[in-house]
Amino acid sequence: MRLAAALRTDADLKVIAKRYKAFAAAVKTGNHLAMSEADKEFHMAIVYAGRLSADRRAQPDA
C-alpha cells in the first residue's frame, strides 16, 4: 500500500474511490457474490495504483 500511495495519480484515486463506493453499495445489498467481486475490484485498483502488476494493462474507468 505504501508503494501505491507513493506512485498513485489523481486518476488512480478517482478509480479507487469509485471502486470503494461500489463495494459499499454491494455490502448494503447483502449479496455476498457482489461484495466479493467489488472487494476484488477495489483491491485491484490499489494494485494498479502501485504499478504492482508485471503485466499492467490500462485501468478500466480511468
C-alpha positions as CSV (number, residue, x, y, z in Angstrom):
1,M,0.0,0.0,0.0
2,R,2.9,2.4,0.7
3,L,4.0,1.9,-2.9
4,A,0.5,2.6,-4.2
5,A,0.3,5.8,-2.1
6,A,3.7,7.0,-3.4
7,L,3.0,6.2,-7.1
8,R,-0.7,6.9,-7.4
9,T,-2.0,9.5,-9.8
10,D,-5.2,11.6,-9.4
11,A,-6.8,9.3,-11.9
12,D,-5.9,6.3,-9.7
13,L,-7.5,8.0,-6.7
14,K,-10.7,8.5,-8.7
15,V,-10.9,4.9,-9.7
16,I,-10.1,3.7,-6.1
17,A,-12.9,5.9,-4.8
18,K,-15.3,4.6,-7.4
19,R,-14.4,1.0,-6.6
20,Y,-14.8,1.7,-2.8
21,K,-18.3,3.2,-3.4
22,A,-19.2,0.1,-5.5
23,F,-18.1,-2.1,-2.6
24,A,-20.0,-0.1,0.0
25,A,-23.1,-0.4,-2.2
26,A,-22.7,-4.1,-2.6
27,V,-22.4,-4.5,1.2
28,K,-25.7,-2.8,1.7
29,T,-27.4,-5.4,-0.6
30,G,-26.1,-8.3,1.4
31,N,-25.2,-10.1,-1.9
32,H,-22.0,-11.9,-1.0
33,L,-21.0,-12.6,-4.6
34,A,-21.4,-8.9,-5.5
35,M,-19.5,-7.9,-2.3
36,S,-16.6,-10.3,-3.2
37,E,-16.4,-9.1,-6.7
38,A,-16.5,-5.4,-5.7
39,D,-13.9,-6.1,-3.0
40,K,-11.6,-7.7,-5.6
41,E,-12.0,-4.7,-7.9
42,F,-11.3,-2.2,-5.1
43,H,-8.0,-4.0,-4.2
44,M,-7.0,-4.4,-7.9
45,A,-7.4,-0.6,-8.2
46,I,-4.8,-0.3,-5.4
47,V,-2.6,-2.8,-7.2
48,Y,-2.8,-0.7,-10.4
49,A,-2.0,2.5,-8.5
50,G,1.1,0.9,-7.1
51,R,2.1,-0.3,-10.5
52,L,2.5,-3.7,-9.0
53,S,1.3,-5.8,-11.9
54,A,4.0,-7.1,-14.1
55,D,1.5,-7.2,-17.0
56,R,-0.1,-3.9,-16.3
57,R,-2.9,-3.0,-18.7
58,A,-4.8,0.2,-19.0
59,Q,-7.0,0.5,-15.9
60,P,-10.7,0.3,-16.8
61,D,-12.7,3.5,-16.0
62,A,-9.6,5.5,-15.5
